[in-house]
Amino acid sequence: MAMVPTWLRRAIPDAQSLAGKDVEDIALAAGAAITTLDAVVRQQERWAGAWRQRLALSAAAATAKQAGRVEDERALRDAVLLTRPGDFLSVGPAGLLLLAWRRLATRPRDELRTEKNLAAVLGEFGYAPDDEGVSDLADDLRQLAAGSGTVATLTGTFMAAERLGFTHAFGAWLADALLAQRLGWAHAVPLLGTEATLGMNPGAPRRAGRVVAATGIEADSDRAKNLLAAQARAAMRAIDLSAELGRRADRLLAVAPKLRAKAADAVVDKLLSDDTIVASEKIAGMSDRGLRRLFDRLVELGAVRELSGRPTFRIYGL
């Protein structure tokens, strides 16, 4: 696991200490944080899917709160996991936000910037279909990915979202997608969703004309500092979560040879790749009763946790 030096944690400013920092200093700290996170991503651990989905859940909960909704992480899980298969329209607006962030965490990197995918995620964020806006946005993202520096890509992504009248949260989604593109990650890591209020003017009207060029975006210093600091803080949280889930995954893998239930290996794989599993999950070769008994055994061994806190419709995960 990546070790985060103490100096790096101290170098990342919070909102109170941001004003006294130069852009260059914050950019250095953000670069070091992202480099450390990059080392975690490139390990390609078996539990990376669960890690990215857990980050997606945190981003969705923050996004829902910023939108004035009351659903927390537990309610968001229920909205999606307890929906009948294929009936995603019934998850509600908050559930759709979780689907948007899960889309970021689970779809291959190269699919994220396609017009088809952008249109779908905009729908999950609650926007009406807008083919022209999606086309403009896709063009802006292609230019940013092709010709901009790291700081310019980050600030330019939020500027592009703002120009088209989209929310902070959607700008954060786009910025995370472009970071994965720049670093060559197979999948994006949800980072900025929990700090999506930074870097944009919430009252900015939709404007005509292009604000994104292939090179040389001129961004104001305050915006750049806010976004870089937010990205660095988010990277630290992701690294810390990876260490926590890594320990839990090690415990699960240590007890896996003791499991005698049929299809236990498939259950272990799903626990490592998904945020959670419902007790009624359909696993080939495993009956409902057998799956419940297996989960009881895993909880007894300290390998998984029951996350719903209720006696029925239980949900399990690392």
HELIX and SHEET records of a PDB file:
HELIX    1   1 THR A    6  ALA A   11  1                                   6    
HELIX    2   2 VAL A   23  ARG A   42  1                                  20    
HELIX    3   3 ALA A   48  GLN A   66  1                                  19    
HELIX    4   4 GLU A   73  LEU A   81  1                                   9    
HELIX    5   5 PHE A   88  VAL A   91  5                                   4    
HELIX    6   6 GLY A   92  THR A  106  1                                  15    
HELIX    7   7 ARG A  109  GLU A  111  5                                   3    
HELIX    8   8 GLU A  115  GLU A  124  1                                  10    
HELIX    9   9 ASP A  131  GLY A  147  1                                  17    
HELIX   10  10 THR A  150  ARG A  163  1                                  14    
HELIX   11  11 HIS A  168  LEU A  183  1                                  16    
HELIX   12  12 LEU A  192  GLU A  195  5                                   4    
HELIX   13  13 SER A  221  VAL A  255  1                                  35    
HELIX   14  14 ALA A  256  LYS A  258  5                                   3    
HELIX   15  15 ALA A  264  SER A  273  1                                  10    
HELIX   16  16 ASP A  288  GLU A  300  1                                  13    
SHEET    1   A 3 ILE A 277  VAL A 278  0                                        
SHEET    2   A 3 ILE A 315  GLY A 317 -1                                        
SHEET    3   A 3 ARG A 305  GLU A 306 -1                                        
END                                                                             
